[in-house]
Amino acid sequence: MHRVLDLGRLPATDYFPGCDEPTSSAESLPPLQMELCTVCGLAQLGQDVSVGDEPRGIEPQALRDQAVAAVGCAADAGWLRGRTVREFGSPHGGTWLPLLHDRGFGEAEVADVVLDCFGIMHDDDQRAAFELRARSTAPGGVLLLQFHSLMAIVTQGQWNALRHGHIVYYSLSALTQLLGTVGFSVATAWSFDLYGGTVMIAAVHGRVDPDDHVTRILRSESEFGITDPSVVGRLQRASESEISSLRHWLDAQEAAGRTVYGYGAASRAVTLFAAAGVDRGRIAAVADASAAKQGRRMPGTDIPIISPDELIAANPDTVLVTIPEIGAEVRRRYPQLDGRWHVAASSELAAQ
């Protein structure tokens, strides 16, 4: 194991305190680190700490659109076989089941189509998690598993994809080995733009030769060096650069006398704000569509979480969108704030 990213001690993102709770009362500050195994190539959370159930967020339109696209790709390629489906869900919500129900599939414990969209990465016992999915896939069935690619995370400097509760970060190279331990092979793969690079694979029982899509991704990962700690370690520089950039940007807003609010109380925002030492003197509040998060505050800070209506009523000069994927969505939904949006973006890393 090699440590490739160390963000120090940051609040766990599955506990959003109430606004009336003192900053230090119920929050722990566990270490947040990523480690890479040079034997299997799996990137892993150095230490996991979970302190409670994270308030359920509202699934962004980008994720709903992604589900439709992914299911459509699998159907067009002939992978929606049989009549039964089982889904292993993600703690972040969202489901593909209605899309399968519309195609005539019924649910079963052992199913022809097994779905996992960003779910398995939360399992601290990866061997048991893959064994369960293998047992749940009927003979001749398919496991459709979607994951945020470690390749995208590194090449685009998405350092704050690292968070407590996300136990592992897959490259296709590592995922292929994990599936092999439970007798599965990756038959094909699809790449999507979501989160800067998301991959869905179709895996089946037994040994099959991967198609050109899988071979191309594996070759790209090998040439890049996705199992090399010195390559994945570029995330450390990306974190330092983006944290510094946010502080400088907030300095400029303050110097210009602009009021700054945020939009999106997501886990990535928790990590960014806490690492940058941001408080409500710099960002007055963060709006979020999830009623479960409203009235709470961003972990590790005194920044309150408000509703979108409260954001509009505040009439801020600038709104920092903490999740780049929802930038277009919030612009459409809240035209009252046209011209005031600033989308936070990860620092892209050069491949060399």
NUNU-690822 format. One record per residue: z negated, y, x of N, C-alpha, C in turn; residue in three letters. Coordinates in pm, whole numbers, padded with zeros to 5 digits, always signed. Layout:
<nodes>
ZYXZYXZYXALA/...
</nodes>
This chain:
<nodes>
+00000-00119+00084+00000+00000+00000+00000+00125+00088MET/+00088+00220+00055+00096+00346+00128+00081+00461+00028HIS/-00010+00553+00058-00028+00669-00029+00088+00766-00006ARG/+00159+00798-00114+00277+00884-00103+00259+01018-00173VAL/+00157+01030-00257+00131+01157-00327-00018+01166-00356LEU/-00079+01276-00316-00222+01297-00338-00240+01436-00396ASP/-00281+01442-00524-00300+01570-00592-00447+01611-00598LEU/-00531+01537-00527-00673+01571-00528-00741+01525-00655GLY/-00845+01596-00694-00920+01560-00815-00875+01648-00931ARG/-00823+01583-01034-00772+01655-01150-00825+01590-01277LEU/-00832+01665-01386-00886+01609-01510-00798+01499-01566PRO/-00861+01400-01625-00787+01295-01695-00721+01357-01818ALA/-00597+01319-01843-00522+01384-01949-00533+01313-02084THR/-00623+01216-02095-00640+01153-02226-00764+01206-02298ASP/-00820+01316-02249-00933+01379-02318-00911+01529-02323TYR/-00885+01579-02444-00867+01722-02465-00995+01775-02530PHE/-01078+01849-02454-01206+01895-02508-01187+02000-02616PRO/-01292+02015-02699-01292+02124-02795-01307+02257-02724GLY/-01260+02363-02787-01267+02495-02723-01411+02541-02700CYS/-01505+02486-02778-01644+02527-02763-01718+02446-02658ASP/-01653+02346-02599-01718+02265-02496-01705+02332-02361GLU/-01814+02346-02287-01805+02402-02151-01708+02321-02065PRO/-01644+02386-01972-01540+02321-01892-01590+02197-01821THR/-01714+02194-01778-01762+02081-01698-01841+01979-01778SER/-01857+01998-01911-01951+01915-01986-01907+01770-01999SER/-01784+01745-02043-01742+01608-02071-01625+01565-01985ALA/-01581+01649-01895-01462+01619-01818-01498+01562-01681GLU/-01428+01458-01646-01439+01406-01510-01319+01455-01432SER/-01333+01455-01302-01223+01497-01215-01194+01384-01117LEU/-01132+01276-01168-01102+01164-01080-00985+01197-00988PRO/-00973+01126-00877-00857+01147-00790-00728+01107-00860PRO/-00621+01178-00828-00490+01147-00884-00394+01125-00768LEU/-00359+00999-00746-00279+00961-00629-00176+00856-00667GLN/-00063+00858-00597+00038+00754-00613+00047+00675-00483MET/+00051+00543-00498+00065+00455-00383+00188+00367-00401GLU/+00253+00333-00292+00374+00253-00295+00353+00124-00217LEU/+00386+00012-00280+00378-00117-00213+00511-00143-00144CYS/+00507-00163-00013+00631-00185+00060+00677-00331+00054THR/+00598-00417-00009+00640-00556-00028+00726-00569-00154VAL/+00675-00517-00267+00748-00531-00394+00817-00401-00436CYS/+00785-00289-00370+00849-00162-00402+00794-00091-00523GLY/+00682-00140-00577+00627-00080-00699+00539+00040-00665LEU/+00568+00154-00728+00483+00273-00717+00373+00262-00821ALA/+00250+00289-00779+00134+00263-00864+00033+00377-00858GLN/-00041+00392-00965-00150+00488-00968-00260+00437-00875LEU/-00307+00526-00787-00408+00484-00692-00538+00442-00757GLY/-00578+00514-00860-00703+00482-00931-00687+00530-01073GLN/-00711+00441-01169-00697+00482-01309-00833+00511-01369ASP/-00839+00621-01444-00960+00658-01515-00919+00697-01656VAL/-00973+00630-01754-00945+00665-01893-01076+00694-01962SER/-01084+00808-02028-01212+00848-02087-01208+00854-02238VAL/-01096+00824-02300-01090+00829-02445-00947+00831-02492GLY/-00931+00830-02623-00798+00830-02681-00740+00970-02678ASP/-00620+00980-02623-00552+01109-02619-00506+01147-02759GLU/-00527+01273-02802-00476+01314-02932-00326+01291-02940PRO/-00282+01231-03050-00143+01194-03064-00055+01318-03075ARG/+00048+01321-02992+00141+01432-02994+00251+01412-03096GLY/+00329+01515-03117+00446+01508-03203+00565+01465-03118ILE/+00636+01363-03161+00749+01313-03084+00861+01417-03083GLU/+00903+01462-02965+01010+01562-02958+01142+01507-03012PRO/+01227+01598-03058+01359+01557-03108+01437+01486-02999GLN/+01418+01527-02872+01490+01463-02763+01460+01314-02755ALA/+01337+01275-02783+01302+01134-02780+01360+01060-02900LEU/+01361+01125-03016+01420+01061-03134+01570+01042-03114ARG/+01635+01143-03056+01778+01130-03028+01804+01019-02927ASP/+01714+01008-02829+01728+00904-02727+01718+00765-02788GLN/+01626+00748-02882+01611+00618-02947+01739+00578-03019ALA/+01798+00672-03090+01924+00644-03161+02033+00605-03062VAL/+02043+00680-02952+02146+00652-02852+02125+00516-02788ALA/+02001+00483-02754+01972+00356-02686+02003+00237-02776ALA/+01958+00244-02901+01985+00135-02994+02135+00122-03018VAL/+02204+00235-03027+02348+00231-03044+02420+00165-02927GLY/+02376+00196-02805+02435+00135-02686+02415-00017-02686CYS/+02292-00059-02720+02263-00203-02722+02347-00273-02829ALA/+02363-00209-02944+02443-00269-03052+02590-00278-03012ALA/+02643-00170-02956+02784-00168-02918+02817-00274-02813ASP/+02718-00304-02727+02740-00402-02621+02708-00545-02666ALA/+02669-00561-02792+02644-00694-02846+02508-00753-02816GLY/+02410-00668-02784+02278-00718-02747+02180-00723-02863TRP/+02214-00670-02979+02124-00680-03095+02158-00810-03169LEU/+02110-00920-03109+02141-01053-03161+02027-01104-03247ARG/+02058-01197-03337+01955-01255-03420+01914-01163-03533GLY/+01794-01192-03590+01750-01116-03708+01606-01067-03698ARG/+01537-01095-03588+01397-01057-03579+01372-00964-03462THR/+01267-00881-03474+01236-00781-03372+01085-00771-03355VAL/+01043-00744-03233+00903-00710-03204+00903-00590-03110ARG/+00814-00497-03136+00806-00377-03052+00670-00365-02986GLU/+00669-00338-02854+00549-00303-02781+00553-00151-02766PHE/+00468-00082-02840+00476+00063-02848+00413+00134-02730GLY/+00437+00263-02726+00379+00351-02624+00260+00425-02684SER/+00156+00451-02604+00043+00531-02653+00084+00671-02696PRO/+00202+00716-02651+00247+00851-02684+00314+00857-02820HIS/+00327+00744-02888+00386+00745-03022+00536+00722-03018GLY/+00595+00729-03136+00737+00704-03149+00763+00555-03167GLY/+00868+00522-03239+00903+00382-03263+01053+00370-03287THR/+01106+00257-03244+01247+00225-03269+01262+00130-03388TRP/+01152+00083-03444+01159-00018-03549+01243+00024-03669LEU/+01230+00147-03720+01314+00183-03835+01464+00169-03807PRO/+01503+00194-03682+01644+00181-03646+01689+00035-03652LEU/+01597-00058-03618+01629-00200-03627+01622-00249-03772LEU/+01524-00196-03847+01515-00233-03989+01644-00196-04061HIS/+01698-00080-04028+01822-00035-04092+01939-00129-04061ASP/+01925-00207-03954+02031-00302-03917+01999-00443-03965ARG/+01897-00455-04050+01866-00584-04111+01766-00670-04038GLY/+01697-00615-03937+01601-00694-03861+01464-00692-03929PHE/+01396-00807-03928+01259-00817-03974+01167-00843-03856GLY/+01040-00810-03870+00946-00821-03758+00890-00963-03745GLU/+00866-01005-03620+00810-01137-03592+00736-01133-03460ALA/+00640-01225-03443+00564-01232-03318+00651-01276-03202GLU/+00734-01376-03226+00835-01420-03129+00970-01382-03186VAL/+01039-01291-03118+01154-01225-03180+01280-01238-03096ALA/+01393-01221-03165+01523-01222-03097+01543-01097-03012ASP/+01489-00984-03059+01497-00857-02985+01355-00805-02966VAL/+01315-00786-02841+01184-00730-02810+01205-00593-02747VAL/+01133-00495-02799+01150-00356-02758+01028-00307-02681LEU/+01054-00231-02577+00946-00163-02504+01002-00033-02447ASP/+00963+00077-02508+01006+00209-02463+00886+00285-02408CYS/+00874+00293-02276+00764+00363-02208+00627+00305-02242PHE/+00622+00177-02278+00494+00117-02313+00430+00041-02199GLY/+00506-00045-02133+00449-00139-02037+00391-00069-01915ILE/+00436+00052-01885+00385+00125-01770+00237+00160-01784MET/+00182+00149-01906+00041+00180-01929-00051+00059-01911HIS/+00006-00060-01888-00075-00182-01875-00127-00196-01734ASP/-00259-00207-01719-00315-00218-01585-00298-00358-01527ASP/-00275-00459-01610-00246-00594-01562-00098-00619-01586ASP/-00016-00584-01486+00128-00593-01503+00176-00737-01520GLN/+00117-00829-01448+00157-00970-01459+00137-01017-01604ARG/+00019-00991-01660-00009-01034-01797+00083-00965-01897ALA/+00114-00838-01872+00200-00764-01964+00341-00822-01967ALA/+00395-00857-01850+00528-00915-01847+00529-01057-01903PHE/+00422-01133-01878+00413-01268-01935+00412-01262-02087GLU/+00339-01165-02144+00333-01151-02290+00470-01118-02348LEU/+00542-01028-02284+00675-00993-02334+00772-01110-02321ARG/+00755-01189-02215+00840-01307-02199+00812-01409-02310ALA/+00683-01432-02339+00649-01526-02446+00695-01476-02582ARG/+00704-01346-02597+00741-01288-02726+00891-01285-02750SER/+00970-01315-02645+01115-01313-02656+01165-01454-02685THR/+01232-01472-02796+01281-01603-02837+01385-01655-02738ALA/+01401-01788-02727+01511-01842-02647+01644-01783-02693PRO/+01721-01736-02598+01846-01670-02634+01829-01526-02675GLY/+01704-01477-02676+01676-01340-02716+01687-01243-02599GLY/+01654-01117-02624+01669-01012-02524+01548-00919-02526VAL/+01505-00879-02410+01403-00775-02394+01475-00646-02357LEU/+01463-00545-02443+01518-00412-02415+01403-00324-02370LEU/+01403-00287-02243+01291-00214-02185+01344-00083-02126LEU/+01286+00027-02169+01328+00159-02119+01216+00220-02036GLN/+01255+00282-01923+01155+00340-01833+01209+00466-01767PHE/+01116+00553-01729+01149+00672-01652+01167+00628-01507HIS/+01285+00648-01455+01321+00594-01324+01248+00663-01210SER/+01188+00585-01120+01126+00641-01000+01230+00716-00918LEU/+01354+00670-00921+01462+00739-00849+01476+00882-00899MET/+01474+00902-01031+01483+01036-01087+01360+01119-01053ALA/+01243+01056-01059+01119+01126-01029+01123+01183-00887ILE/+01170+01103-00792+01171+01146-00652+01284+01245-00626VAL/+01405+01215-00669+01518+01302-00637+01504+01439-00701THR/+01437+01446-00816+01421+01574-00884+01283+01635-00866GLN/+01204+01576-00778+01074+01633-00747+00979+01639-00864GLY/+00983+01538-00951+00899+01538-01072+00759+01485-01040GLN/+00691+01554-00953+00562+01508-00906+00458+01497-01017TRP/+00468+01584-01120+00366+01579-01225+00398+01478-01333ASN/+00495+01388-01306+00506+01266-01387+00387+01175-01357ALA/+00323+01194-01242+00203+01118-01207+00087+01164-01293LEU/+00025+01069-01361-00090+01104-01444-00178+00982-01465ARG/-00305+01008-01493-00396+00900-01526-00347+00832-01654HIS/-00355+00701-01656-00307+00624-01771-00169+00568-01751GLY/-00087+00634-01667+00044+00580-01630+00023+00494-01505HIS/+00010+00365-01525-00035+00277-01417+00074+00257-01311ILE/+00200+00243-01356+00308+00213-01262+00429+00301-01290VAL/+00517+00310-01187+00639+00390-01193+00750+00303-01135TYR/+00843+00261-01222+00939+00158-01183+01066+00215-01122TYR/+01111+00151-01016+01251+00154-00978+01311+00028-01038SER/+01442+00023-01051+01504-00099-01102+01483-00213-01002LEU/+01476-00179-00874+01452-00281-00771+01319-00351-00793SER/+01214-00274-00816+01081-00332-00838+01075-00404-00971ALA/+01136-00346-01073+01133-00406-01206+01203-00541-01207LEU/+01312-00553-01133+01384-00680-01124+01293-00790-01068THR/+01215-00753-00966+01123-00852-00908+01013-00891-01006GLN/+00958-00792-01077+00852-00820-01174+00901-00914-01284LEU/+01021-00888-01334+01077-00974-01438+01106-01113-01383LEU/+01145-01121-01257+01171-01251-01197+01049-01340-01192GLY/+00931-01282-01179+00808-01362-01173+00777-01430-01306THR/+00836-01384-01417+00814-01449-01547+00943-01515-01597VAL/+01036-01541-01503+01156-01616-01538+01263-01539-01610GLY/+01264-01408-01594+01363-01323-01660+01460-01266-01557PHE/+01581-01236-01602+01682-01169-01521+01731-01045-01594SER/+01763-00943-01517+01824-00822-01574+01974-00846-01584VAL/+02025-00840-01706+02167-00868-01729+02251-00741-01723ALA/+02201-00634-01784+02276-00508-01784+02179-00392-01797THR/+02231-00272-01779+02147-00152-01783+02229-00034-01831ALA/+02160+00061-01890+02221+00188-01932+02139+00303-01874TRP/+02204+00409-01834+02136+00527-01781+02150+00643-01879SER/+02041+00718-01896+02038+00832-01987+01981+00953-01913PHE/+02007+01071-01968+01963+01195-01905+01818+01231-01938ASP/+01757+01164-02035+01620+01198-02075+01526+01198-01955LEU/+01441+01300-01945+01346+01316-01834+01416+01322-01699TYR/+01541+01359-01699+01614+01369-01574+01669+01238-01523GLY/+01637+01128-01591+01687+00997-01548+01605+00884-01606GLY/+01650+00831-01718+01585+00719-01785+01680+00601-01785THR/+01627+00481-01767+01708+00360-01764+01657+00264-01871VAL/+01749+00202-01943+01715+00092-02033+01784-00033-01981MET/+01708-00141-01972+01765-00267-01925+01761-00371-02037ILE/+01855-00464-02031+01854-00583-02115+01821-00701-02026ALA/+01708-00766-02051+01664-00879-01970+01659-01005-02056ALA/+01691-01118-01995+01698-01244-02068+01629-01355-01991VAL/+01593-01463-02063+01536-01581-01999+01638-01644-01903HIS/+01586-01698-01794+01671-01773-01702+01737-01685-01599GLY/+01827-01746-01526+01895-01676-01417+02037-01641-01459ARG/+02068-01512-01459+02204-01465-01485+02241-01363-01378VAL/+02368-01350-01354+02414-01252-01257+02416-01113-01322ASP/+02363-01011-01253+02366-00876-01308+02509-00823-01315PRO/+02535-00736-01411+02668-00679-01422+02682-00559-01328ASP/+02797-00492-01336+02827-00382-01245+02731-00264-01262ASP/+02683-00243-01384+02591-00131-01407+02461-00151-01328HIS/+02408-00272-01335+02284-00304-01262+02309-00297-01112VAL/+02418-00356-01068+02449-00358-00925+02463-00216-00870THR/+02525-00127-00947+02544+00010-00902+02410+00083-00886ARG/+02321+00065-00981+02189+00130-00973+02110+00075-00855ILE/+02112-00057-00837+02038-00118-00726+02093-00071-00592LEU/+02224-00059-00582+02284-00012-00457+02243+00132-00429ARG/+02244+00215-00533+02205+00355-00517+02060+00367-00472SER/+01972+00286-00529+01831+00288-00489+01813+00244-00345GLU/+01887+00142-00306+01877+00091-00170+01925+00195-00069SER/+02037+00259-00098+02091+00359-00006+02000+00480+00004GLU/+01935+00514-00107+01844+00629-00107+01714+00598-00033PHE/+01669+00471-00041+01544+00431+00022+01425+00441-00072GLY/+01442+00396-00196+01338+00416-00296+01213+00332-00270ILE/+01219+00235-00179+01100+00158-00142+01041+00204-00009THR/+01089+00317+00044+01043+00371+00171+00937+00477+00145ASP/+00814+00458+00194+00708+00557+00169+00744+00698+00216PRO/+00819+00711+00324+00854+00844+00372+00949+00915+00276SER/+01029+00838+00203+01121+00897+00104+01045+00935-00023VAL/+00969+00842-00077+00892+00870-00199+00788+00978-00170VAL/+00743+00986-00046+00645+01087-00007+00695+01230-00016GLY/+00825+01250-00041+00875+01386-00061+00813+01451-00185ARG/+00758+01369-00272+00691+01424-00390+00575+01516-00352LEU/+00511+01488-00238+00401+01573-00195+00450+01715-00170GLN/+00562+01729-00101+00617+01862-00075+00662+01929-00204ARG/+00718+01850-00294+00763+01905-00422+00645+01962-00501ALA/+00531+01892-00499+00414+01940-00572+00365+02072-00514SER/+00357+02079-00383+00309+02202-00319+00403+02318-00348GLU/+00533+02292-00347+00631+02397-00373+00623+02448-00516SER/+00613+02356-00614+00612+02399-00754+00482+02469-00791GLU/+00370+02422-00739+00243+02488-00765+00246+02630-00711ILE/+00298+02645-00590+00310+02779-00531+00404+02867-00613SER/+00515+02811-00660+00611+02888-00738+00550+02935-00869SER/+00472+02849-00935+00408+02890-01060+00311+03004-01037LEU/+00231+02995-00930+00136+03103-00901+00208+03235-00875ARG/+00318+03229-00799+00393+03351-00769+00456+03409-00896HIS/+00508+03320-00982+00568+03367-01107+00463+03434-01196TRP/+00345+03373-01204+00238+03433-01285+00192+03565-01225LEU/+00190+03574-01092+00156+03702-01027+00254+03811-01069ASP/+00384+03774-01072+00487+03871-01108+00473+03915-01253ALA/+00440+03820-01342+00420+03856-01483+00302+03950-01499GLN/+00195+03922-01426+00076+04006-01435+00105+04145-01380GLU/+00176+04153-01267+00208+04282-01208+00295+04366-01301ALA/+00379+04298-01380+00467+04370-01473+00397+04399-01606ALA/+00273+04356-01620+00197+04383-01742+00240+04298-01860GLY/+00302+04179-01835+00350+04094-01944+00241+03994-01986ARG/+00230+03974-02115+00141+03870-02166+00214+03737-02163THR/+00147+03633-02116+00209+03501-02100+00136+03399-02186VAL/+00213+03327-02266+00163+03212-02340+00243+03090-02293TYR/+00200+02972-02334+00272+02850-02301+00311+02776-02427GLY/+00404+02683-02412+00439+02593-02523+00448+02451-02468TYR/+00371+02360-02531+00372+02220-02491+00246+02179-02418GLY/+00147+02125-02493+00022+02079-02432+00037+01933-02390ALA/+00134+01910-02305+00166+01773-02261+00089+01738-02135ALA/+00091+01609-02101+00016+01563-01984+00067+01629-01857SER/+00199+01650-01848+00254+01716-01729+00201+01858-01714ARG/+00180+01926-01826+00126+02062-01822-00020+02061-01777ALA/-00095+01959-01821-00235+01947-01778-00242+01939-01626VAL/-00158+01853-01569-00158+01835-01423-00116+01962-01353THR/-00010+02027-01401+00040+02149-01338-00063+02261-01344LEU/-00122+02286-01461-00217+02396-01476-00342+02373-01393PHE/-00393+02249-01396-00516+02220-01322-00492+02230-01172ALA/-00378+02177-01126-00348+02182-00983-00327+02324-00934ALA/-00272+02410-01021-00246+02549-00983-00365+02639-01008ALA/-00472+02586-01068-00591+02666-01094-00567+02775-01197GLY/-00486+02746-01298-00452+02846-01400-00563+02852-01505VAL/-00597+02973-01550-00693+02989-01659-00634+03083-01763ASP/-00713+03113-01869-00658+03193-01979-00638+03339-01941ARG/-00688+03379-01825-00657+03511-01776-00512+03520-01730GLY/-00451+03406-01704-00312+03401-01659-00219+03354-01771ARG/-00262+03252-01846-00188+03204-01963-00286+03207-02080ILE/-00259+03293-02175-00358+03321-02280-00385+03201-02369ALA/-00283+03122-02398-00298+03004-02483-00171+02921-02470ALA/-00180+02795-02513-00064+02706-02516-00045+02658-02659VAL/+00073+02678-02711+00104+02631-02847+00154+02488-02842ALA/+00122+02412-02947+00170+02274-02957+00180+02239-03105ASP/+00284+02163-03140+00307+02127-03280+00210+02021-03329ALA/+00139+01953-03239+00046+01848-03279-00083+01909-03334SER/-00108+01886-03462-00232+01937-03522-00355+01876-03457ALA/-00341+01754-03401-00454+01688-03337-00498+01759-03210ALA/-00409+01836-03148-00444+01908-03025-00486+02052-03052LYS/-00446+02106-03164-00480+02245-03195-00631+02260-03214GLN/-00686+02368-03161-00830+02389-03165-00903+02329-03047GLY/-00831+02256-02964-00887+02203-02839-00842+02294-02725ARG/-00865+02249-02602-00818+02328-02488-00757+02236-02384ARG/-00682+02296-02295-00619+02219-02188-00728+02165-02095MET/-00727+02035-02067-00830+01978-01980-00837+02048-01845PRO/-00960+02072-01800-00981+02135-01670-00963+02285-01670GLY/-00932+02345-01784-00914+02489-01792-00983+02541-01919THR/-00983+02674-01933-01035+02734-02057-00922+02782-02148ASP/-00800+02730-02127-00684+02774-02204-00683+02702-02339ILE/-00692+02776-02450-00695+02712-02582-00556+02664-02624PRO/-00555+02564-02712-00431+02513-02770-00421+02564-02913ILE/-00312+02630-02944-00295+02695-03074-00172+02637-03144ILE/-00152+02678-03268-00036+02633-03344+00085+02720-03311SER/+00206+02672-03339+00325+02756-03320+00320+02884-03402PRO/+00263+02878-03522+00251+03000-03604+00164+03104-03535ASP/+00056+03058-03471-00031+03151-03399+00041+03209-03278GLU/+00126+03129-03215+00205+03179-03102+00297+03292-03148LEU/+00366+03272-03258+00457+03375-03309+00380+03500-03347ILE/+00264+03482-03409+00183+03597-03450+00133+03675-03329ALA/+00109+03605-03216+00060+03673-03095+00166+03762-03033ALA/+00293+03733-03062+00405+03816-03014+00401+03836-02862ASN/+00397+03728-02784+00384+03741-02639+00511+03795-02575PRO/+00497+03847-02454+00614+03894-02380+00694+03776-02323ASP/+00623+03670-02281+00687+03556-02216+00619+03428-02261THR/+00700+03323-02282+00645+03191-02318+00696+03089-02217VAL/+00603+03026-02147+00635+02923-02048+00647+02789-02119LEU/+00766+02731-02119+00788+02599-02178+00756+02495-02071VAL/+00653+02415-02095+00604+02325-01991+00683+02196-01980THR/+00766+02164-02082+00844+02041-02084+00990+02079-02092ILE/+01065+02072-01983+01204+02118-01985+01288+02054-02094PRO/+01258+01928-02129+01340+01856-02228+01336+01920-02366GLU/+01233+01996-02397+01225+02055-02532+01267+02201-02533ILE/+01320+02251-02420+01360+02392-02413+01458+02430-02523GLY/+01565+02351-02539+01665+02383-02641+01608+02370-02781ALA/+01521+02271-02800+01462+02248-02931+01376+02364-02977GLU/+01290+02417-02889+01202+02526-02931+01280+02656-02951VAL/+01387+02674-02875+01470+02793-02897+01531+02792-03037ARG/+01577+02674-03081+01634+02663-03215+01527+02679-03322ARG/+01410+02622-03296+01307+02619-03400+01237+02753-03417ARG/+01227+02830-03309+01152+02956-03316+01238+03072-03268TYR/+01336+03111-03347+01426+03219-03305+01354+03353-03292PRO/+01234+03364-03350+01157+03489-03338+01124+03522-03192GLN/+01130+03421-03106+01092+03440-02966+01213+03438-02872LEU/+01331+03460-02927+01452+03462-02845+01438+03560-02728ASP/+01482+03516-02612+01479+03601-02494+01348+03601-02419GLY/+01249+03528-02470+01116+03529-02406+01080+03395-02342ARG/+01166+03295-02361+01134+03162-02310+01159+03154-02159TRP/+01066+03088-02090+01084+03058-01948+01054+02910-01932HIS/+01154+02832-01891+01139+02686-01882+01091+02648-01743VAL/+00977+02580-01739+00926+02530-01611+01014+02414-01567ALA/+01054+02414-01442+01141+02307-01392+01088+02255-01262ALA/+01099+02122-01244+01055+02060-01119+01148+02105-01006SER/+01091+02113-00888+01170+02151-00771+01258+02034-00729SER/+01388+02055-00729+01477+01946-00687+01467+01927-00535GLU/+01466+01802-00495+01458+01769-00353+01597+01733-00302LEU/+01630+01775-00186+01756+01733-00125+01744+01585-00090ALA/+01854+01513-00101+01852+01370-00074+01831+01340+00074ALA/+01865+01434+00160+01851+01404+00303+01706+01415+00347GLN/
</nodes>
